[in-house]
């Protein structure tokens, strides 16, 4: 049988596969790129602010001023809305111009929280595409770590409406993958692992969630990669459970044409 698995695999691919194999098949094997929703546009735009600040900070060791970060945020949202955005019926009725303005205002209001995070971080590597080869997985694992810090830490950024928990950080597959890659690179565990979670609302705030990883975590994350690859190679692409939050036209660009959804039901 011809191999169906891609040459490389990543934590985001594995998470997609286990959440909804049909989404994985269409995105990574068929190449159907689904447009991002509003939350994804905001998250990507927020990451751009942090990425540009951190990259220049490697040499300057100084953060951008608040005004410049706000300008980056505004430009990033403009760029995000320059392409198609996945909208619900209610969102479409609001209108794209108002949605863009609201998204921009929401992100700009988070800049003080972003600056609270930035002042704690001295980066040495930012958003670099890297890979490690694990013999048991049989493929290279590609990853883009948000930040590796001067003091041996790993930070992953999340923009959410609800505050991330300790359990969220402890079970995050991306952080487990980054920690494994850090260990493979440095032959030691990272000295700190954390989510820097930017929680939106009337008063946006920074929520830092510390976690760690052990050898057992590495064993588990590799088992997840191995199991996903086995299923992909076998052509097994199970849909998400009925009622899963992802099975919603607001969050899944494949919803309207999914063979596992009764789209005639209102």
Helices and strands as residue ranges (DSSP letters): E 8-10, H 11-19, H 21-24, I 25-29, E 36-37, H 38-60, H 66-80, E 85-86, H 89-94, H 96-109, H 111-118, E 123-133, E 140-149, E 153-160, H 166-170, H 173-186, E 192-199, E 205-211, H 215-233, G 255-257
